[in-house]
Amino acid sequence: MKRTRIAAALIGLLGVTVGESRAQDVRDFTTHQPTSQELVETLRPQTRGIAIAPVAMAAAGSCQAYRQTRGITPVADIAALHITFAFNSAEISSESLPMLKNLGEALKSAELSTSCMQIEGHTDSKGSDAYNQTLSQRRAQSVIRYLEKSLGVEEDRLLAVGKGESDPIADNSTDLGRRKNRRVQIVNIGYAKAVAHRND
């Protein structure tokens, strides 16, 4: 009973009406570098197109705990970024560092600072499924390490997930399509600090 009341109170604080939802779109930024403000606007939690203001909540553990109790449900549009790496490697290329700087600034903004973010690695269809799955996971983890160590984003807000070649956004039979599919996606999965359940 108390869990139900706490969940209802949190929903009220977030300004979300039960049953309200909106489709999440993938915003394709693979052909240009988005600004930090574009990333904030894309990843900011929304309901029926109205932005939800961030709220202050008591600390309640990591996003890993959030995933275990709530699963993965995007609460905003998804940002697809063209972050490049050394060939067959998880080493981030220097040309992608300005984009990651913008992403770090966005994730530390007032609108996103309490959100859990899933960092997804995606590949094109070249190579085996197993190899691409492993490579995409390593690349997602590499992005998280850079965000934490170089840009000061809290690691416990970030979850690395490798998607391999399983979720293309373009045709893998063309060079342009493969370039688009080699991407990193940023998914806002909710508020890290809204996950605690009290039994007392």
Secondary structure, 3 states (H helix, E strand, C coil): CHHHHHHHHHHHHHCCCCCCCCCCCEEEECCCCCCHHHHHHHHCCEECCEECCCCCCCCCCCHHHHHHHHCCCCCCCEEEECCCECCCCCCECHHHHHHHHHHHHHHCCCCCCCEEEEEEEECCCCCCHHHHHHHHHHHHHHHHHHHHHCCCCCHHHEEEEEEECCCCCCCCCCHHHHHHHCEEEEEEEEEHHHCCCCCC
